[in-house]
Amino acid sequence: MKYYRLWVIAFLLKFIGSAWDASYHFKYLFEEYSIPHIVNTIGFALGAFLLIKEWRHSHYMDHFSRNLITIGYVLFLIGIPLDFTYHIAYGIDLTTWSPTHFVYYIATDIMIFGVWRGYYRYTRDIAPTWKSMHTWFAMFLLECFMFPNMQQENGAISYDQYIQGKSIASQEILDLISDPASQIFGGIPEWVYPIYSVLMVALLTILIIRFCRDFTIPFMAAALYIGLRSLGKGIFAAVEYPTSYVPITLLFIPLLFLLVKKINWWVGLTGSTAYFLSLFAIHKSGILITPPLELWELAPVAVIGALVPTLNSMVKGSTIPKKEKQVI
């Protein structure tokens, strides 16, 4: 288990570095050797060491899982010069939605999935439970899926500070902002935020339930994600770095599936509706500064929430058989 615990540390370093980097770029211009980049690189290097070790002497992974991780690493390395070139061509890049950033996201998704698959096969005689590392790997995958949304979550608070004349961004960034609303929010339409959130969380929740046969893992992964994001927000606020809205209401989606213990369209509909209405209530009340929202966005959010479990029921395929042996 030590081998996979080291993978958890590697991905946790990448988690910390990425969250720090998102905050960093709402305060400072792009820098290749910023501390957040260094923390992310340390996590990347630790994972590379573990991968090389497995290539030299295969002990803890099947070849397919190892090859998946390798593909993720190669794709990530290809993304580095592409991202630098993108910055040179287009200058400062506040958005997390740029094409080169999505190369990073996809590459990291592949890495996490490869390690998670290797861990599952390595512990094939143990039934998956939330107390195991399955929750950590599910959380890392959720974080990677949700990372693009931090543009709106950081942007909402940064924009509010800007219009009140209390921005903590560096003067270099303020001098470059010609259209604050567009550039702080990355030019992303506001309706993307709730729709993308529901799509990603519903997909991941249902896939975990389908293949792990456990309704608790996706809920605990979401709770762990929200907990770590909240901790990070507190630390950033303490050191006067830009903070972000923490998507606490996303918890309703896996929570509804956990309570009902069924994958039905109406469960997805109820969870997505509860997510949006509670988020909209927070937004309107001003209790917390959230990304911009309009009430009409409830309609596509509810449709997607119901559609994902419906499509799941239509897809026939093998699922991982439930273990009957030792449980940890």
C-alpha positions as CSV (number, residue, x, y, z in Angstrom):
1,M,0.0,0.0,0.0
2,K,3.0,2.3,0.5
3,Y,3.4,2.6,-3.3
4,Y,-0.2,3.9,-3.7
5,R,0.0,6.1,-0.7
6,L,3.0,7.8,-2.4
7,W,0.7,8.3,-5.5
8,V,-1.8,10.0,-3.2
9,I,0.9,12.4,-1.9
10,A,2.0,13.1,-5.5
11,F,-1.6,14.0,-6.6
12,L,-2.1,16.0,-3.4
13,L,0.9,18.1,-4.2
14,K,-0.5,18.7,-7.7
15,F,-3.8,19.6,-6.1
16,I,-2.2,22.1,-3.8
17,G,0.0,23.5,-6.6
18,S,-2.9,23.9,-9.0
19,A,-5.2,25.6,-6.4
20,W,-2.4,27.9,-5.4
21,D,-1.6,28.6,-9.1
22,A,-5.3,29.6,-9.8
23,S,-5.2,32.0,-6.9
24,Y,-1.7,33.3,-7.8
25,H,-2.7,34.3,-11.4
26,F,-5.5,36.5,-10.1
27,K,-2.8,38.5,-8.3
28,Y,0.3,38.2,-10.4
29,L,1.3,37.9,-14.0
30,F,2.4,34.6,-15.5
31,E,5.7,33.3,-14.3
32,E,7.4,30.1,-15.3
33,Y,9.1,29.5,-11.9
34,S,6.5,30.7,-9.4
35,I,6.2,28.7,-6.2
36,P,2.8,27.2,-7.1
37,H,4.4,25.8,-10.3
38,I,7.3,24.4,-8.3
39,V,4.9,22.6,-5.9
40,N,3.0,21.2,-8.8
41,T,6.3,20.1,-10.4
42,I,7.3,18.3,-7.2
43,G,4.1,16.2,-7.3
44,F,4.6,15.6,-11.0
45,A,8.2,14.4,-10.4
46,L,7.2,12.1,-7.5
47,G,4.6,10.5,-9.8
48,A,7.3,10.2,-12.5
49,F,9.6,8.4,-10.1
50,L,6.9,6.0,-9.1
51,L,6.1,5.3,-12.8
52,I,9.7,4.8,-13.7
53,K,10.0,2.4,-10.8
54,E,7.1,0.4,-12.1
55,W,8.6,0.3,-15.6
56,R,11.9,-1.1,-14.3
57,H,10.3,-3.7,-12.1
58,S,6.6,-4.4,-12.5
59,H,5.2,-5.1,-9.0
60,Y,2.1,-3.1,-8.2
61,M,0.4,-2.4,-11.5
62,D,-0.8,-4.3,-14.6
63,H,0.7,-3.2,-17.8
64,F,-2.5,-1.5,-19.1
65,S,-2.7,0.8,-16.1
66,R,1.0,1.6,-16.2
67,N,0.7,2.4,-20.0
68,L,-2.3,4.7,-19.3
69,I,-0.3,6.7,-16.8
70,T,2.6,6.9,-19.2
71,I,0.3,8.3,-21.9
72,G,-0.9,10.9,-19.4
73,Y,2.6,11.9,-18.6
74,V,3.7,12.2,-22.2
75,L,0.6,14.2,-23.1
76,F,1.3,16.5,-20.1
77,L,4.9,17.0,-21.2
78,I,3.7,17.9,-24.7
79,G,1.3,20.4,-23.2
80,I,4.1,22.4,-21.5
81,P,5.8,23.8,-24.6
82,L,2.3,24.3,-26.2
83,D,1.2,26.4,-23.2
84,F,4.3,28.5,-23.2
85,T,3.8,29.1,-26.9
86,Y,0.2,30.0,-26.3
87,H,1.3,32.6,-23.6
88,I,3.9,34.1,-25.9
89,A,1.3,34.4,-28.7
90,Y,-1.6,35.8,-26.7
91,G,0.1,37.3,-23.7
92,I,-1.4,37.1,-20.2
93,D,-3.9,34.3,-20.0
94,L,-6.3,34.5,-17.0
95,T,-8.7,31.9,-18.3
96,T,-8.5,28.3,-17.2
97,W,-10.5,27.4,-20.4
98,S,-7.7,27.8,-22.9
99,P,-7.0,24.9,-25.3
100,T,-3.5,24.3,-23.9
101,H,-4.9,24.1,-20.3
102,F,-7.3,21.4,-21.4
103,V,-4.3,19.4,-22.6
104,Y,-3.1,19.5,-18.9
105,Y,-6.6,18.5,-17.6
106,I,-7.0,15.6,-19.9
107,A,-3.4,14.4,-19.3
108,T,-3.9,14.6,-15.5
109,D,-7.3,12.8,-15.8
110,I,-5.6,9.9,-17.7
111,M,-2.8,9.7,-15.0
112,I,-5.3,9.6,-12.1
113,F,-7.5,7.0,-13.9
114,G,-4.5,4.9,-14.6
115,V,-3.3,4.9,-11.0
116,W,-6.8,4.3,-9.7
117,R,-7.3,1.4,-12.1
118,G,-3.9,-0.1,-10.9
119,Y,-4.9,0.3,-7.3
120,Y,-8.3,-1.4,-7.9
121,R,-6.7,-4.4,-9.5
122,Y,-3.9,-4.5,-6.9
123,T,-6.6,-4.7,-4.2
124,R,-9.0,-6.9,-6.3
125,D,-9.7,-9.1,-3.3
126,I,-10.9,-6.2,-1.2
127,A,-14.3,-4.6,-1.7
128,P,-14.1,-0.8,-2.4
129,T,-15.2,1.3,0.5
130,W,-15.0,5.0,1.3
131,K,-12.4,4.3,4.0
132,S,-9.9,3.1,1.4
133,M,-7.8,5.1,-1.1
134,H,-10.7,4.9,-3.6
135,T,-12.1,8.1,-2.0
136,W,-8.8,9.9,-2.6
137,F,-8.5,8.9,-6.2
138,A,-12.2,9.8,-6.8
139,M,-11.6,13.2,-5.2
140,F,-8.5,13.8,-7.3
141,L,-10.5,13.0,-10.5
142,L,-13.4,15.3,-9.3
143,E,-10.9,18.1,-8.6
144,C,-9.4,17.8,-12.1
145,F,-12.9,17.8,-13.7
146,M,-13.9,20.8,-11.7
147,F,-10.7,22.9,-12.0
148,P,-11.9,24.9,-15.1
149,N,-14.7,26.3,-13.0
150,M,-12.3,28.0,-10.6
151,Q,-12.1,30.8,-13.3
152,Q,-15.6,31.8,-12.2
153,E,-15.2,30.9,-8.6
154,N,-12.0,33.0,-8.2
155,G,-13.3,35.6,-10.7
156,A,-16.6,36.3,-8.7
157,I,-14.7,37.4,-5.6
158,S,-11.9,39.2,-7.6
159,Y,-14.4,41.1,-9.7
160,D,-16.4,42.1,-6.6
161,Q,-13.2,43.5,-5.0
162,Y,-12.4,45.3,-8.3
163,I,-15.7,47.1,-8.6
164,Q,-15.5,48.1,-5.0
165,G,-12.0,49.5,-5.5
166,K,-10.5,47.0,-3.1
167,S,-8.7,44.7,-5.7
168,I,-5.6,42.9,-4.4
169,A,-4.4,42.2,-7.9
170,S,-0.9,43.5,-8.8
171,Q,-0.8,46.8,-10.7
172,E,0.7,44.9,-13.7
173,I,-2.6,42.9,-14.0
174,L,-4.8,46.0,-13.4
175,D,-3.0,47.9,-16.2
176,L,-3.7,45.1,-18.6
177,I,-7.4,44.8,-17.9
178,S,-9.4,46.7,-20.5
179,D,-12.7,44.9,-19.9
180,P,-12.7,43.8,-16.3
181,A,-15.9,41.6,-16.4
182,S,-14.8,39.7,-19.5
183,Q,-11.2,39.3,-18.6
184,I,-11.6,38.4,-14.9
185,F,-14.2,35.8,-15.8
186,G,-12.1,34.6,-18.7
187,G,-14.7,35.5,-21.3
188,I,-16.7,32.4,-20.4
189,P,-20.5,32.7,-20.6
190,E,-22.0,32.6,-17.1
191,W,-24.4,29.7,-18.0
192,V,-21.4,27.4,-18.5
193,Y,-20.7,27.2,-14.8
194,P,-23.8,25.5,-13.5
195,I,-24.2,23.3,-16.5
196,Y,-20.6,22.1,-16.6
197,S,-20.7,21.5,-12.8
198,V,-23.8,19.2,-13.0
199,L,-22.6,17.3,-16.0
200,M,-19.2,16.5,-14.5
201,V,-20.3,15.7,-11.0
202,A,-23.3,13.6,-12.2
203,L,-21.1,11.7,-14.7
204,L,-18.4,10.9,-12.1
205,T,-20.9,10.0,-9.4
206,I,-22.7,7.5,-11.6
207,L,-19.6,6.0,-13.1
208,I,-18.1,5.4,-9.6
209,I,-21.4,3.8,-8.4
210,R,-21.6,1.7,-11.5
211,F,-18.1,0.3,-11.3
212,C,-17.4,0.2,-7.6
213,R,-20.9,-0.7,-6.6
214,D,-20.7,1.8,-3.7
215,F,-22.9,4.9,-3.2
216,T,-20.8,6.3,-0.4
217,I,-17.5,6.8,-2.2
218,P,-18.7,9.6,-4.6
219,F,-20.3,11.4,-1.7
220,M,-17.2,11.2,0.6
221,A,-15.0,12.2,-2.4
222,A,-17.1,15.3,-2.9
223,A,-17.1,16.1,0.8
224,L,-13.3,15.7,0.9
225,Y,-12.9,18.0,-2.1
226,I,-15.1,20.6,-0.5
227,G,-13.2,20.3,2.8
228,L,-9.8,20.7,1.1
229,R,-11.1,23.7,-0.9
230,S,-12.4,25.3,2.2
231,L,-9.1,24.8,4.0
232,G,-7.3,26.3,1.0
233,K,-9.6,29.3,1.0
234,G,-8.9,30.0,4.7
235,I,-5.2,29.8,4.1
236,F,-5.3,32.1,1.1
237,A,-7.4,34.6,2.9
238,A,-4.9,34.6,5.9
239,V,-2.0,35.4,3.6
240,E,-4.0,37.9,1.5
241,Y,-4.2,35.9,-1.7
242,P,-7.2,35.9,-3.9
243,T,-9.9,33.4,-2.7
244,S,-12.6,31.6,-4.5
245,Y,-16.2,30.5,-3.9
246,V,-16.2,26.9,-2.7
247,P,-18.9,24.9,-4.5
248,I,-20.5,23.5,-1.4
249,T,-23.9,22.8,-2.9
250,L,-22.5,20.3,-5.4
251,L,-22.7,17.8,-2.5
252,F,-26.4,17.5,-3.1
253,I,-25.9,15.5,-6.3
254,P,-24.0,12.5,-4.7
255,L,-26.0,12.9,-1.5
256,L,-29.3,12.2,-3.2
257,F,-27.9,9.0,-4.9
258,L,-26.5,7.9,-1.5
259,L,-29.9,8.4,0.3
260,V,-32.0,6.7,-2.4
261,K,-29.3,4.1,-3.3
262,K,-30.7,3.9,-6.9
263,I,-29.5,5.3,-10.2
264,N,-32.8,6.8,-11.5
265,W,-33.5,9.9,-13.7
266,W,-35.6,11.5,-10.9
267,V,-32.8,11.1,-8.4
268,G,-30.5,13.0,-10.8
269,L,-33.2,15.6,-11.4
270,T,-33.7,16.1,-7.7
271,G,-30.0,16.4,-6.9
272,S,-29.2,18.8,-9.7
273,T,-32.3,20.9,-8.9
274,A,-31.3,21.0,-5.2
275,Y,-27.8,22.0,-6.2
276,F,-28.9,24.9,-8.4
277,L,-31.7,26.3,-6.2
278,S,-29.5,26.3,-3.1
279,L,-26.6,27.9,-5.1
280,F,-29.1,30.5,-6.5
281,A,-30.4,31.2,-3.0
282,I,-26.9,31.8,-1.8
283,H,-26.2,34.1,-4.8
284,K,-29.3,36.2,-4.3
285,S,-29.0,36.5,-0.5
286,G,-25.4,37.6,-0.8
287,I,-24.3,35.3,2.1
288,L,-21.4,34.3,-0.1
289,I,-20.1,35.7,-3.4
290,T,-20.9,33.1,-6.1
291,P,-20.4,33.0,-9.8
292,P,-23.1,34.9,-11.7
293,L,-26.4,33.0,-12.1
294,E,-29.8,33.5,-13.8
295,L,-32.9,31.5,-12.8
296,W,-33.5,30.3,-16.4
297,E,-30.3,28.2,-16.0
298,L,-32.3,25.8,-13.8
299,A,-33.9,24.3,-16.9
300,P,-30.8,23.0,-18.6
301,V,-29.3,22.0,-15.2
302,A,-32.4,19.9,-14.4
303,V,-32.4,18.3,-17.9
304,I,-28.7,17.3,-17.6
305,G,-29.2,16.0,-14.1
306,A,-32.0,13.7,-15.3
307,L,-30.4,12.8,-18.7
308,V,-27.1,11.5,-17.3
309,P,-28.6,8.6,-15.2
310,T,-31.1,7.9,-18.1
311,L,-28.2,7.4,-20.6
312,N,-26.5,5.3,-18.0
313,S,-29.4,2.9,-17.9
314,M,-29.4,2.6,-21.7
315,V,-25.7,1.7,-21.8
316,K,-25.2,-2.0,-21.4
317,G,-21.8,-3.1,-20.4
318,S,-19.8,-5.0,-17.9
319,T,-19.4,-3.7,-14.4
320,I,-16.8,-4.6,-11.9
321,P,-18.2,-7.5,-9.9
322,K,-18.8,-6.8,-6.3
323,K,-16.2,-8.3,-3.9
324,E,-17.4,-10.7,-1.2
325,K,-14.0,-11.0,0.6
326,Q,-12.2,-8.8,2.9
327,V,-13.5,-5.2,3.3
328,I,-11.3,-2.3,4.4
